[in-house]
Amino acid sequence: MNKFIENLNIYLGGKKIKNSYISLITGWDKSKVSRILNGEVEIKMADAEELASMLGKDIAFFLGDKAKILGEISSNKQFSYCNGYLKKEDNIIARQLLEMFRYYDALVYER
């Protein structure tokens, strides 16, 4: 699995994907992500497959040739994540919430 971690780190670095994002998409604790990516603990096969899948790849991609990973990094393909789109009414509510939080202190704390 060392090859998996080595290639994974090359991919993450090249795509500028942060550990916090890995933690977000996998649901793993940030310290677990850090220990895995630093090679401090051995990643389980199930975790490796899950992580590869969350990145839109299969495990064979990260176990394969480093040149393929470097080629993808240098291509114009961008990694993105979308959790859906806001409807018009959701967008209005989101803006109202942001505006409310801008004045959170004034709303919560009495002077």
C-alpha angles and dihedrals in degrees: 000000000000089000089052092053093043093051092041091055091049090051095046092047093047093048091041092235112164128219089242089061091051088051090050097050096042099037090230122143113262091240091055090052091049094049092049095047092046091051093241091129131028113251116233118238092242091052091048091051092047093049093048090049092050088054091052095253137100123242091254089066091062094040092050135079118325090219090066091054092047089049092054092047092053093048121092092251112123126206113230138168126209124184093188135286131280119246116228093262092046090052090054091050092048091053091048090051092050090050091049092051090051087067097034095125092053091049097048108032122063116211 
